[in-house]
Amino acid sequence: MLKNPDTGFFEEELGRYHINTDECLLEGMYAEKAETGPMVCLRIGVGNIWPHINDELFEKIYDNYDEDLLPEYVSELIELDDCFNPTWEARFIFNDYPSETEKMIKQILAAHKEALLVLYNA
């Protein structure tokens, strides 16, 4: 959905995607207008990889997360520190082809899962 920057309301559907959410890593997704075209804002979290997170682990996850594992088309990764568990917003330019956008989302989720598992096993 394309979010209106003035009202905050979602106004236009840009596509529909089939994404596996078994691990609950995807927390939300929307698009915003940008100079280069719509920018996808993909909110990703720790899902059920870490069922219980204390304050120390919360900070450790943020401090040691390797964003270099994300695909290069992710233009920005923002730490969202106002969430209960560690959450990020991965931003990338929207692709007009639904199958390509779906593929990009799945690649981001796979790389994000890898980064979390590296931390979990460390």
N, CA, C and O atoms as a GROMACS GRO file, in nm:
protein
  488
    1MET      N    1   0.084  -0.118   0.000
    1MET     CA    2   0.000   0.000   0.000
    1MET      C    3   0.088   0.124   0.000
    1MET      O    4   0.192   0.128   0.066
    2LEU      N    5   0.047   0.224  -0.073
    2LEU     CA    6   0.118   0.351  -0.078
    2LEU      C    7   0.061   0.442   0.030
    2LEU      O    8  -0.059   0.469   0.034
    3LYS      N    9   0.150   0.490   0.117
    3LYS     CA   10   0.111   0.572   0.231
    3LYS      C   11   0.120   0.719   0.193
    3LYS      O   12   0.220   0.764   0.138
    4ASN      N   13   0.014   0.794   0.223
    4ASN     CA   14   0.014   0.938   0.200
    4ASN      C   15   0.099   1.003   0.308
    4ASN      O   16   0.071   0.987   0.427
    5PRO      N   17   0.204   1.079   0.269
    5PRO     CA   18   0.292   1.138   0.370
    5PRO      C   19   0.225   1.246   0.455
    5PRO      O   20   0.270   1.273   0.566
    6ASP      N   21   0.119   1.307   0.404
    6ASP     CA   22   0.052   1.414   0.478
    6ASP      C   23  -0.049   1.360   0.579
    6ASP      O   24  -0.056   1.407   0.693
    7THR      N   25  -0.128   1.260   0.536
    7THR     CA   26  -0.234   1.209   0.623
    7THR      C   27  -0.193   1.084   0.700
    7THR      O   28  -0.250   1.055   0.805
    8GLY      N   29  -0.095   1.009   0.647
    8GLY     CA   30  -0.056   0.883   0.708
    8GLY      C   31  -0.148   0.768   0.670
    8GLY      O   32  -0.130   0.656   0.716
    9PHE      N   33  -0.248   0.796   0.585
    9PHE     CA   34  -0.340   0.692   0.542
    9PHE      C   35  -0.286   0.618   0.421
    9PHE      O   36  -0.212   0.674   0.339
   10PHE      N   37  -0.322   0.491   0.412
   10PHE     CA   38  -0.285   0.411   0.295
   10PHE      C   39  -0.389   0.437   0.186
   10PHE      O   40  -0.509   0.424   0.210
   11GLU      N   41  -0.340   0.473   0.065
   11GLU     CA   42  -0.432   0.518  -0.038
   11GLU      C   43  -0.438   0.432  -0.162
   11GLU      O   44  -0.539   0.432  -0.233
   12GLU      N   45  -0.332   0.359  -0.192
   12GLU     CA   46  -0.328   0.288  -0.319
   12GLU      C   47  -0.254   0.155  -0.303
   12GLU      O   48  -0.146   0.150  -0.245
   13GLU      N   49  -0.315   0.049  -0.355
   13GLU     CA   50  -0.250  -0.081  -0.352
   13GLU      C   51  -0.150  -0.088  -0.468
   13GLU      O   52  -0.186  -0.062  -0.582
   14LEU      N   53  -0.027  -0.124  -0.438
   14LEU     CA   54   0.076  -0.134  -0.541
   14LEU      C   55   0.099  -0.276  -0.588
   14LEU      O   56   0.152  -0.297  -0.697
   15GLY      N   57   0.060  -0.373  -0.508
   15GLY     CA   58   0.080  -0.512  -0.546
   15GLY      C   59   0.040  -0.606  -0.435
   15GLY      O   60   0.017  -0.566  -0.321
   16ARG      N   61   0.032  -0.734  -0.472
   16ARG     CA   62   0.004  -0.840  -0.375
   16ARG      C   63   0.114  -0.943  -0.388
   16ARG      O   64   0.157  -0.977  -0.499
   17TYR      N   65   0.159  -0.993  -0.273
   17TYR     CA   66   0.274  -1.083  -0.272
   17TYR      C   67   0.246  -1.202  -0.181
   17TYR      O   68   0.175  -1.189  -0.081
   18HIS      N   69   0.302  -1.315  -0.215
   18HIS     CA   70   0.291  -1.435  -0.132
   18HIS      C   71   0.423  -1.451  -0.057
   18HIS      O   72   0.526  -1.487  -0.115
   19ILE      N   73   0.420  -1.423   0.073
   19ILE     CA   74   0.539  -1.427   0.157
   19ILE      C   75   0.514  -1.525   0.271
   19ILE      O   76   0.411  -1.517   0.339
   20ASN      N   77   0.607  -1.617   0.293
   20ASN     CA   78   0.597  -1.712   0.403
   20ASN      C   79   0.625  -1.638   0.534
   20ASN      O   80   0.730  -1.576   0.550
   21THR      N   81   0.532  -1.645   0.625
   21THR     CA   82   0.547  -1.573   0.753
   21THR      C   83   0.557  -1.669   0.871
   21THR      O   84   0.528  -1.630   0.984
   22ASP      N   85   0.598  -1.793   0.846
   22ASP     CA   86   0.608  -1.893   0.953
   22ASP      C   87   0.697  -1.847   1.069
   22ASP      O   88   0.668  -1.876   1.185
   23GLU      N   89   0.804  -1.777   1.038
   23GLU     CA   90   0.898  -1.735   1.142
   23GLU      C   91   0.866  -1.597   1.197
   23GLU      O   92   0.935  -1.548   1.287
   24CYS      N   93   0.763  -1.535   1.144
   24CYS     CA   94   0.716  -1.405   1.193
   24CYS      C   95   0.823  -1.295   1.185
   24CYS      O   96   0.825  -1.205   1.269
   25LEU      N   97   0.911  -1.301   1.085
   25LEU     CA   98   1.014  -1.199   1.071
   25LEU      C   99   0.959  -1.071   1.009
   25LEU      O  100   1.008  -0.961   1.037
   26LEU      N  101   0.858  -1.084   0.924
   26LEU     CA  102   0.797  -0.969   0.858
   26LEU      C  103   0.691  -0.911   0.950
   26LEU      O  104   0.593  -0.977   0.983
   27GLU      N  105   0.712  -0.786   0.991
   27GLU     CA  106   0.618  -0.722   1.083
   27GLU      C  107   0.525  -0.625   1.014
   27GLU      O  108   0.423  -0.586   1.070
   28GLY      N  109   0.559  -0.585   0.894
   28GLY     CA  110   0.474  -0.493   0.820
   28GLY      C  111   0.545  -0.442   0.697
   28GLY      O  112   0.667  -0.452   0.684
   29MET      N  113   0.466  -0.385   0.606
   29MET     CA  114   0.524  -0.334   0.482
   29MET      C  115   0.431  -0.230   0.424
   29MET      O  116   0.308  -0.246   0.424
   30TYR      N  117   0.490  -0.123   0.374
   30TYR     CA  118   0.415  -0.020   0.304
   30TYR      C  119   0.512   0.052   0.211
   30TYR      O  120   0.632   0.024   0.213
   31ALA      N  121   0.462   0.143   0.131
   31ALA     CA  122   0.547   0.221   0.042
   31ALA      C  123   0.522   0.370   0.067
   31ALA      O  124   0.412   0.412   0.103
   32GLU      N  125   0.627   0.448   0.047
   32GLU     CA  126   0.619   0.594   0.058
   32GLU      C  127   0.664   0.656  -0.073
   32GLU      O  128   0.746   0.598  -0.145
   33LYS      N  129   0.612   0.774  -0.102
   33LYS     CA  130   0.658   0.846  -0.220
   33LYS      C  131   0.799   0.897  -0.194
   33LYS      O  132   0.831   0.944  -0.085
   34ALA      N  133   0.884   0.887  -0.298
   34ALA     CA  134   1.020   0.938  -0.293
   34ALA      C  135   1.054   0.996  -0.429
   34ALA      O  136   0.981   0.975  -0.526
   35GLU      N  137   1.164   1.069  -0.436
   35GLU     CA  138   1.204   1.131  -0.562
   35GLU      C  139   1.227   1.028  -0.673
   35GLU      O  140   1.200   1.056  -0.790
   36THR      N  141   1.276   0.911  -0.637
   36THR     CA  142   1.307   0.806  -0.734
   36THR      C  143   1.188   0.717  -0.764
   36THR      O  144   1.199   0.624  -0.844
   37GLY      N  145   1.074   0.743  -0.702
   37GLY     CA  146   0.956   0.659  -0.716
   37GLY      C  147   0.922   0.602  -0.580
   37GLY      O  148   0.986   0.636  -0.481
   38PRO      N  149   0.821   0.515  -0.574
   38PRO     CA  150   0.784   0.459  -0.443
   38PRO      C  151   0.900   0.385  -0.376
   38PRO      O  152   0.974   0.311  -0.440
   39MET      N  153   0.914   0.408  -0.247
   39MET     CA  154   1.016   0.342  -0.166
   39MET      C  155   0.945   0.244  -0.073
   39MET      O  156   0.858   0.284   0.005
   40VAL      N  157   0.981   0.117  -0.082
   40VAL     CA  158   0.922   0.014   0.003
   40VAL      C  159   0.987   0.022   0.141
   40VAL      O  160   1.110   0.028   0.152
   41CYS      N  161   0.905   0.020   0.243
   41CYS     CA  162   0.950   0.021   0.382
   41CYS      C  163   0.910  -0.112   0.442
   41CYS      O  164   0.793  -0.133   0.477
   42LEU      N  165   1.005  -0.202   0.455
   42LEU     CA  166   0.982  -0.339   0.500
   42LEU      C  167   1.025  -0.349   0.646
   42LEU      O  168   1.144  -0.340   0.676
   43ARG      N  169   0.930  -0.368   0.735
   43ARG     CA  170   0.962  -0.380   0.878
   43ARG      C  171   0.989  -0.526   0.912
   43ARG      O  172   0.905  -0.613   0.890
   44ILE      N  173   1.108  -0.549   0.965
   44ILE     CA  174   1.152  -0.684   0.997
   44ILE      C  175   1.196  -0.692   1.143
   44ILE      O  176   1.256  -0.599   1.196
   45GLY      N  177   1.164  -0.804   1.207
   45GLY     CA  178   1.198  -0.820   1.348
   45GLY      C  179   1.265  -0.954   1.374
   45GLY      O  180   1.316  -1.019   1.282
   46VAL      N  181   1.266  -0.993   1.500
   46VAL     CA  182   1.332  -1.118   1.539
   46VAL      C  183   1.238  -1.236   1.536
   46VAL      O  184   1.281  -1.351   1.550
   47GLY      N  185   1.109  -1.212   1.516
   47GLY     CA  186   1.012  -1.320   1.504
   47GLY      C  187   1.020  -1.418   1.619
   47GLY      O  188   1.031  -1.378   1.735
   48ASN      N  189   1.014  -1.546   1.586
   48ASN     CA  190   1.020  -1.648   1.691
   48ASN      C  191   1.158  -1.710   1.703
   48ASN      O  192   1.174  -1.816   1.764
   49ILE      N  193   1.260  -1.646   1.644
   49ILE     CA  194   1.397  -1.694   1.661
   49ILE      C  195   1.441  -1.675   1.806
   49ILE      O  196   1.507  -1.761   1.863
   50TRP      N  197   1.404  -1.560   1.865
   50TRP     CA  198   1.430  -1.533   2.006
   50TRP      C  199   1.296  -1.511   2.075
   50TRP      O  200   1.238  -1.403   2.064
   51PRO      N  201   1.247  -1.610   2.146
   51PRO     CA  202   1.117  -1.592   2.211
   51PRO      C  203   1.123  -1.498   2.332
   51PRO      O  204   1.023  -1.433   2.364
   52HIS      N  205   1.238  -1.490   2.399
   52HIS     CA  206   1.250  -1.406   2.519
   52HIS      C  207   1.376  -1.320   2.507
   52HIS      O  208   1.487  -1.373   2.493
   53ILE      N  209   1.358  -1.191   2.514
   53ILE     CA  210   1.471  -1.099   2.499
   53ILE      C  211   1.476  -1.007   2.620
   53ILE      O  212   1.380  -0.935   2.649
   54ASN      N  213   1.589  -1.011   2.691
   54ASN     CA  214   1.608  -0.919   2.802
   54ASN      C  215   1.679  -0.793   2.750
   54ASN      O  216   1.715  -0.786   2.633
   55ASP      N  217   1.698  -0.695   2.837
   55ASP     CA  218   1.759  -0.568   2.795
   55ASP      C  219   1.899  -0.587   2.739
   55ASP      O  220   1.936  -0.523   2.640
   56GLU      N  221   1.977  -0.673   2.802
   56GLU     CA  222   2.115  -0.695   2.757
   56GLU      C  223   2.117  -0.757   2.616
   56GLU      O  224   2.195  -0.714   2.531
   57LEU      N  225   2.033  -0.855   2.594
   57LEU     CA  226   2.026  -0.919   2.463
   57LEU      C  227   1.972  -0.823   2.358
   57LEU      O  228   2.017  -0.824   2.243
   58PHE      N  229   1.877  -0.739   2.396
   58PHE     CA  230   1.820  -0.638   2.307
   58PHE      C  231   1.933  -0.551   2.250
   58PHE      O  232   1.942  -0.532   2.128
   59GLU      N  233   2.018  -0.501   2.337
   59GLU     CA  234   2.129  -0.416   2.294
   59GLU      C  235   2.233  -0.495   2.213
   59GLU      O  236   2.286  -0.445   2.114
   60LYS      N  237   2.260  -0.617   2.255
   60LYS     CA  238   2.358  -0.702   2.184
   60LYS      C  239   2.314  -0.727   2.040
   60LYS      O  240   2.396  -0.724   1.948
   61ILE      N  241   2.185  -0.752   2.020
   61ILE     CA  242   2.134  -0.777   1.885
   61ILE      C  243   2.155  -0.654   1.798
   61ILE      O  244   2.206  -0.666   1.686
   62TYR      N  245   2.116  -0.538   1.847
   62TYR     CA  246   2.134  -0.414   1.769
   62TYR      C  247   2.283  -0.385   1.744
   62TYR      O  248   2.321  -0.346   1.633
   63ASP      N  249   2.366  -0.404   1.846
   63ASP     CA  250   2.508  -0.371   1.832
   63ASP      C  251   2.582  -0.462   1.736
   63ASP      O  252   2.678  -0.419   1.673
   64ASN      N  253   2.540  -0.587   1.723
   64ASN     CA  254   2.615  -0.685   1.645
   64ASN      C  255   2.546  -0.729   1.516
   64ASN      O  256   2.598  -0.817   1.447
   65TYR      N  257   2.434  -0.671   1.482
   65TYR     CA  258   2.363  -0.708   1.360
   65TYR      C  259   2.447  -0.669   1.239
   65TYR      O  260   2.493  -0.556   1.228
   66ASP      N  261   2.468  -0.763   1.148
   66ASP     CA  262   2.552  -0.740   1.029
   66ASP      C  263   2.465  -0.705   0.909
   66ASP      O  264   2.418  -0.794   0.837
   67GLU      N  265   2.443  -0.577   0.888
   67GLU     CA  266   2.358  -0.535   0.776
   67GLU      C  267   2.423  -0.557   0.640
   67GLU      O  268   2.357  -0.545   0.537
   68ASP      N  269   2.552  -0.590   0.638
   68ASP     CA  270   2.620  -0.620   0.512
   68ASP      C  271   2.568  -0.750   0.449
   68ASP      O  272   2.591  -0.775   0.331
   69LEU      N  273   2.498  -0.831   0.526
   69LEU     CA  274   2.440  -0.954   0.472
   69LEU      C  275   2.316  -0.926   0.387
   69LEU      O  276   2.273  -1.012   0.310
   70LEU      N  277   2.258  -0.807   0.402
   70LEU     CA  278   2.139  -0.772   0.324
   70LEU      C  279   2.177  -0.745   0.178
   70LEU      O  280   2.290  -0.703   0.150
   71PRO      N  281   2.083  -0.768   0.086
   71PRO     CA  282   2.112  -0.742  -0.056
   71PRO      C  283   2.149  -0.595  -0.078
   71PRO      O  284   2.106  -0.507  -0.003
   72GLU      N  285   2.230  -0.570  -0.181
   72GLU     CA  286   2.281  -0.435  -0.206
   72GLU      C  287   2.172  -0.336  -0.247
   72GLU      O  288   2.193  -0.215  -0.237
   73TYR      N  289   2.058  -0.384  -0.293
   73TYR     CA  290   1.950  -0.292  -0.332
   73TYR      C  291   1.878  -0.232  -0.211
   73TYR      O  292   1.796  -0.141  -0.227
   74VAL      N  293   1.907  -0.281  -0.091
   74VAL     CA  294   1.852  -0.218   0.030
   74VAL      C  295   1.929  -0.088   0.048
   74VAL      O  296   2.048  -0.088   0.080
   75SER      N  297   1.859   0.023   0.028
   75SER     CA  298   1.926   0.153   0.031
   75SER      C  299   1.946   0.206   0.172
   75SER      O  300   2.033   0.290   0.196
   76GLU      N  301   1.865   0.157   0.266
   76GLU     CA  302   1.875   0.208   0.403
   76GLU      C  303   1.819   0.104   0.499
   76GLU      O  304   1.718   0.039   0.470
   77LEU      N  305   1.884   0.088   0.612
   77LEU     CA  306   1.834   0.001   0.719
   77LEU      C  307   1.827   0.087   0.845
   77LEU      O  308   1.928   0.137   0.893
   78ILE      N  309   1.707   0.101   0.897
   78ILE     CA  310   1.684   0.188   1.011
   78ILE      C  311   1.649   0.103   1.134
   78ILE      O  312   1.560   0.019   1.127
   79GLU      N  313   1.720   0.124   1.244
   79GLU     CA  314   1.687   0.058   1.369
   79GLU      C  315   1.566   0.129   1.429
   79GLU      O  316   1.567   0.251   1.446
   80LEU      N  317   1.463   0.053   1.461
   80LEU     CA  318   1.343   0.110   1.522
   80LEU      C  319   1.346   0.076   1.671
   80LEU      O  320   1.302  -0.030   1.713
   81ASP      N  321   1.399   0.168   1.748
   81ASP     CA  322   1.421   0.140   1.890
   81ASP      C  323   1.298   0.165   1.977
   81ASP      O  324   1.305   0.151   2.100
   82ASP      N  325   1.185   0.201   1.916
   82ASP     CA  326   1.064   0.222   1.994
   82ASP      C  327   0.972   0.100   1.995
   82ASP      O  328   0.855   0.109   2.032
   83CYS      N  329   1.026  -0.015   1.954
   83CYS     CA  330   0.949  -0.140   1.949
   83CYS      C  331   0.988  -0.228   2.068
   83CYS      O  332   1.095  -0.213   2.126
   84PHE      N  333   0.899  -0.320   2.103
   84PHE     CA  334   0.923  -0.408   2.218
   84PHE      C  335   1.045  -0.496   2.196
   84PHE      O  336   1.129  -0.510   2.286
   85ASN      N  337   1.057  -0.557   2.078
   85ASN     CA  338   1.173  -0.639   2.042
   85ASN      C  339   1.251  -0.569   1.930
   85ASN      O  340   1.196  -0.480   1.864
   86PRO      N  341   1.376  -0.607   1.908
   86PRO     CA  342   1.454  -0.545   1.801
   86PRO      C  343   1.380  -0.552   1.666
   86PRO      O  344   1.336  -0.658   1.623
   87THR      N  345   1.370  -0.436   1.603
   87THR     CA  346   1.298  -0.424   1.477
   87THR      C  347   1.373  -0.325   1.389
   87THR      O  348   1.427  -0.226   1.438
   88TRP      N  349   1.375  -0.354   1.260
   88TRP     CA  350   1.440  -0.268   1.162
   88TRP      C  351   1.343  -0.236   1.050
   88TRP      O  352   1.243  -0.304   1.031
   89GLU      N  353   1.375  -0.132   0.978
   89GLU     CA  354   1.301  -0.101   0.855
   89GLU      C  355   1.402  -0.102   0.741
   89GLU      O  356   1.490  -0.016   0.734
   90ALA      N  357   1.387  -0.198   0.652
   90ALA     CA  358   1.472  -0.208   0.533
   90ALA      C  359   1.400  -0.135   0.421
   90ALA      O  360   1.284  -0.164   0.392
   91ARG      N  361   1.468  -0.040   0.358
   91ARG     CA  362   1.407   0.040   0.251
   91ARG      C  363   1.473   0.009   0.118
   91ARG      O  364   1.595  -0.004   0.108
   92PHE      N  365   1.389  -0.003   0.016
   92PHE     CA  366   1.439  -0.024  -0.120
   92PHE      C  367   1.338   0.031  -0.220
   92PHE      O  368   1.221   0.047  -0.188
   93ILE      N  369   1.385   0.059  -0.340
   93ILE     CA  370   1.301   0.117  -0.443
   93ILE      C  371   1.204   0.012  -0.497
   93ILE      O  372   1.244  -0.100  -0.529
   94PHE      N  373   1.078   0.049  -0.505
   94PHE     CA  374   0.972  -0.039  -0.554
   94PHE      C  375   0.998  -0.076  -0.700
   94PHE      O  376   1.039   0.007  -0.780
   95ASN      N  377   0.972  -0.202  -0.732
   95ASN     CA  378   0.983  -0.252  -0.869
   95ASN      C  379   0.842  -0.270  -0.924
   95ASN      O  380   0.757  -0.328  -0.857
   96ASP      N  381   0.817  -0.223  -1.045
   96ASP     CA  382   0.683  -0.230  -1.104
   96ASP      C  383   0.637  -0.372  -1.135
   96ASP      O  384   0.518  -0.396  -1.156
   97TYR      N  385   0.730  -0.466  -1.137
   97TYR     CA  386   0.696  -0.605  -1.166
   97TYR      C  387   0.674  -0.679  -1.034
   97TYR      O  388   0.768  -0.698  -0.958
   98PRO      N  389   0.549  -0.723  -1.007
   98PRO     CA  390   0.519  -0.787  -0.879
   98PRO      C  391   0.609  -0.907  -0.847
   98PRO      O  392   0.648  -0.925  -0.732
   99SER      N  393   0.641  -0.988  -0.947
   99SER     CA  394   0.725  -1.105  -0.919
   99SER      C  395   0.865  -1.063  -0.874
   99SER      O  396   0.926  -1.130  -0.790
  100GLU      N  397   0.916  -0.954  -0.929
  100GLU     CA  398   1.048  -0.904  -0.888
  100GLU      C  399   1.045  -0.846  -0.747
  100GLU      O  400   1.136  -0.870  -0.668
  101THR      N  401   0.941  -0.771  -0.716
  101THR     CA  402   0.928  -0.715  -0.581
  101THR      C  403   0.914  -0.827  -0.479
  101THR      O  404   0.976  -0.822  -0.373
  102GLU      N  405   0.834  -0.928  -0.510
  102GLU     CA  406   0.819  -1.043  -0.420
  102GLU      C  407   0.953  -1.112  -0.399
  102GLU      O  408   0.987  -1.149  -0.287
  103LYS      N  409   1.028  -1.129  -0.506
  103LYS     CA  410   1.160  -1.192  -0.498
  103LYS      C  411   1.254  -1.109  -0.408
  103LYS      O  412   1.328  -1.165  -0.327
  104MET      N  413   1.250  -0.977  -0.423
  104MET     CA  414   1.334  -0.889  -0.342
  104MET      C  415   1.298  -0.901  -0.194
  104MET      O  416   1.387  -0.907  -0.108
  105ILE      N  417   1.169  -0.904  -0.164
  105ILE     CA  418   1.124  -0.916  -0.025
  105ILE      C  419   1.173  -1.047   0.034
  105ILE      O  420   1.224  -1.050   0.146
  106LYS      N  421   1.158  -1.155  -0.041
  106LYS     CA  422   1.203  -1.287   0.007
  106LYS      C  423   1.354  -1.291   0.028
  106LYS      O  424   1.401  -1.353   0.123
  107GLN      N  425   1.430  -1.225  -0.059
  107GLN     CA  426   1.575  -1.221  -0.043
  107GLN      C  427   1.613  -1.144   0.083
  107GLN      O  428   1.704  -1.184   0.155
  108ILE      N  429   1.546  -1.035   0.109
  108ILE     CA  430   1.574  -0.956   0.229
  108ILE      C  431   1.543  -1.038   0.354
  108ILE      O  432   1.622  -1.041   0.448
  109LEU      N  433   1.428  -1.106   0.355
  109LEU     CA  434   1.391  -1.187   0.470
  109LEU      C  435   1.490  -1.301   0.493
  109LEU      O  436   1.524  -1.331   0.607
  110ALA      N  437   1.536  -1.364   0.385
  110ALA     CA  438   1.634  -1.473   0.398
  110ALA      C  439   1.766  -1.420   0.454
  110ALA      O  440   1.826  -1.484   0.541
  111ALA      N  441   1.812  -1.306   0.405
  111ALA     CA  442   1.938  -1.247   0.454
  111ALA      C  443   1.923  -1.202   0.598
  111ALA      O  444   2.014  -1.217   0.679
  112HIS      N  445   1.807  -1.146   0.631
  112HIS     CA  446   1.780  -1.102   0.768
  112HIS      C  447   1.781  -1.222   0.863
  112HIS      O  448   1.838  -1.216   0.972
  113LYS      N  449   1.719  -1.330   0.822
  113LYS     CA  450   1.718  -1.453   0.903
  113LYS      C  451   1.860  -1.502   0.925
  113LYS      O  452   1.896  -1.542   1.036
  114GLU      N  453   1.941  -1.500   0.820
  114GLU     CA  454   2.081  -1.543   0.831
  114GLU      C  455   2.155  -1.457   0.933
  114GLU      O  456   2.228  -1.508   1.017
  115ALA      N  457   2.136  -1.325   0.925
  115ALA     CA  458   2.203  -1.234   1.019
  115ALA      C  459   2.159  -1.262   1.163
  115ALA      O  460   2.241  -1.257   1.254
  116LEU      N  461   2.032  -1.292   1.183
  116LEU     CA  462   1.984  -1.323   1.318
  116LEU      C  463   2.038  -1.456   1.368
  116LEU      O  464   2.075  -1.468   1.484
  117LEU      N  465   2.044  -1.555   1.280
  117LEU     CA  466   2.095  -1.686   1.321
  117LEU      C  467   2.244  -1.681   1.355
  117LEU      O  468   2.290  -1.751   1.445
  118VAL      N  469   2.320  -1.598   1.282
  118VAL     CA  470   2.460  -1.579   1.316
  118VAL      C  471   2.472  -1.524   1.458
  118VAL      O  472   2.556  -1.569   1.537
  119LEU      N  473   2.389  -1.426   1.490
  119LEU     CA  474   2.391  -1.369   1.626
  119LEU      C  475   2.345  -1.471   1.730
  119LEU      O  476   2.404  -1.482   1.838
  120TYR      N  477   2.242  -1.546   1.696
  120TYR     CA  478   2.184  -1.642   1.792
  120TYR      C  479   2.285  -1.752   1.825
  120TYR      O  480   2.292  -1.797   1.939
  121ASN      N  481   2.362  -1.794   1.726
  121ASN     CA  482   2.458  -1.902   1.745
  121ASN      C  483   2.593  -1.853   1.798
  121ASN      O  484   2.680  -1.934   1.827
  122ALA      N  485   2.610  -1.723   1.810
  122ALA     CA  486   2.739  -1.668   1.857
  122ALA      C  487   2.751  -1.679   2.009
  122ALA      O  488   2.852  -1.637   2.065
   0.00000   0.00000   0.00000
